[in-house]
Amino acid sequence: MDLAASEDAAKGGVIMSHLGNATIKAELGRSTWKLLHTMVARFPESPTSDERAALKQFILLLSRLYPCGECAEHFQKLLAKYPPQTSSRVAASQWACAIHNHVNQRLGKEIFNCADIEAKYQCGCDAENTETTL
């Protein structure tokens, strides 16, 4: 993997235009938050430098390619102020919860209790990715 080239691709402005349909925008937001929270809840507890870089690049690319340009602009501003934390599963989960709460506060929505965030987004898989009976 050419990390220099991929880091360059992850940096830059918003690519998508604004999304005018409020219903689609809300549905997209809920789906994206579920994906992001589930992803970081499954992130390694002790990630390698490659895994840390991959998560950071994913988040930065998401901020460029997010289908709602206005939302992407807000997300990029948050990322500039609060860069992705990728040192561990807990750090990534707490970072994602804090970012989500910043968005919810701006939108006048409920604030999540970040102490419960990892349990809320567990996928029901064990370490071998087989289903558990939870």
C-alpha positions as CSV (number, residue, x, y, z in Angstrom):
1,M,0.0,0.0,0.0
2,D,1.4,3.4,-1.0
3,L,0.6,5.3,2.2
4,A,1.8,8.6,0.9
5,A,-0.5,8.4,-2.1
6,S,-3.5,7.2,0.0
7,E,-2.9,9.9,2.6
8,D,-3.0,12.5,-0.2
9,A,-6.3,11.1,-1.5
10,A,-7.7,11.4,2.0
11,K,-6.9,15.0,2.3
12,G,-8.9,17.6,0.4
13,G,-12.2,19.2,0.0
14,V,-15.7,17.9,-0.2
15,I,-16.5,16.1,-3.5
16,M,-20.3,15.8,-3.3
17,S,-22.9,18.5,-3.7
18,H,-25.5,19.4,-1.2
19,L,-28.4,16.9,-0.6
20,G,-31.7,18.7,-0.5
21,N,-34.0,15.8,0.5
22,A,-34.3,16.0,4.3
23,T,-35.7,12.5,4.6
24,I,-32.9,10.9,2.6
25,K,-30.4,13.0,4.5
26,A,-31.7,11.8,7.9
27,E,-31.8,8.2,6.7
28,L,-28.2,8.4,5.4
29,G,-27.0,10.0,8.6
30,R,-28.5,7.2,10.8
31,S,-27.0,4.5,8.5
32,T,-23.6,6.1,8.5
33,W,-23.5,6.5,12.2
34,K,-24.5,2.9,12.7
35,L,-21.7,1.8,10.3
36,L,-19.1,4.0,11.9
37,H,-20.0,3.0,15.5
38,T,-20.1,-0.7,14.6
39,M,-16.8,-0.4,12.8
40,V,-15.0,1.2,15.8
41,A,-16.7,-1.2,18.2
42,R,-15.0,-4.0,16.2
43,F,-11.7,-2.3,15.8
44,P,-8.7,-4.1,17.4
45,E,-7.9,-3.3,21.0
46,S,-4.2,-3.0,20.1
47,P,-4.2,-2.1,16.4
48,T,-1.1,-2.2,14.2
49,S,0.2,1.0,12.6
50,D,-1.4,-0.2,9.3
51,E,-4.8,-0.7,11.0
52,R,-4.6,2.7,12.6
53,A,-3.7,4.3,9.3
54,A,-6.5,2.5,7.5
55,L,-9.2,3.7,10.0
56,K,-7.9,7.2,9.8
57,Q,-7.9,7.2,6.0
58,F,-11.4,5.7,5.9
59,I,-12.7,8.5,8.1
60,L,-10.9,11.2,6.1
61,L,-12.2,9.8,2.8
62,L,-15.7,9.5,4.3
63,S,-15.5,13.2,5.0
64,R,-14.7,13.9,1.3
65,L,-17.1,11.4,-0.3
66,Y,-20.1,11.6,2.0
67,P,-23.1,11.9,-0.3
68,C,-24.4,15.0,1.6
69,G,-22.0,17.8,0.8
70,E,-23.2,20.1,3.5
71,C,-22.9,17.3,6.1
72,A,-19.4,16.5,4.7
73,E,-18.3,20.1,5.2
74,H,-19.5,20.1,8.8
75,F,-17.7,16.7,9.3
76,Q,-14.5,18.1,7.9
77,K,-14.6,21.0,10.3
78,L,-15.1,18.6,13.2
79,L,-12.2,16.5,12.0
80,A,-9.9,19.5,11.9
81,K,-10.8,20.3,15.5
82,Y,-11.0,16.7,16.8
83,P,-8.8,14.4,14.7
84,P,-9.7,10.6,14.6
85,Q,-8.4,8.7,17.6
86,T,-7.1,5.3,16.5
87,S,-4.8,4.1,19.2
88,S,-7.3,1.4,20.4
89,R,-10.9,0.2,20.2
90,V,-11.8,2.3,23.2
91,A,-10.2,5.4,21.9
92,A,-11.8,5.1,18.5
93,S,-15.3,4.3,20.1
94,Q,-15.1,7.2,22.5
95,W,-13.9,9.6,19.7
96,A,-16.8,8.5,17.4
97,C,-19.3,9.0,20.2
98,A,-17.9,12.4,21.0
99,I,-18.1,13.5,17.3
100,H,-21.6,12.1,17.0
101,N,-22.6,14.1,20.1
102,H,-21.1,17.3,18.6
103,V,-23.3,16.7,15.5
104,N,-26.4,15.9,17.6
105,Q,-25.8,19.0,19.7
106,R,-25.7,21.2,16.6
107,L,-28.9,19.5,15.3
108,G,-30.7,19.7,18.6
109,K,-30.8,16.0,19.1
110,E,-30.3,13.7,22.1
111,I,-26.8,13.3,23.4
112,F,-25.5,9.8,23.9
113,N,-23.9,8.4,27.0
114,C,-20.5,7.5,25.7
115,A,-19.9,5.1,28.6
116,D,-22.4,2.7,27.0
117,I,-21.4,3.2,23.4
118,E,-19.3,0.1,22.8
119,A,-22.0,-2.3,24.2
120,K,-24.7,-0.6,22.1
121,Y,-22.9,-1.3,18.8
122,Q,-21.5,-4.8,19.3
123,C,-22.4,-6.9,16.4
124,G,-22.8,-10.2,18.3
125,C,-19.6,-11.7,16.9
126,D,-16.8,-13.3,18.7
127,A,-13.1,-13.0,17.8
128,E,-13.4,-15.5,15.0
129,N,-16.4,-13.6,13.5
130,T,-18.9,-16.4,14.2
131,E,-22.2,-15.5,15.6
132,T,-22.7,-15.7,19.3
133,T,-25.9,-16.4,21.2
134,L,-26.2,-13.0,22.9
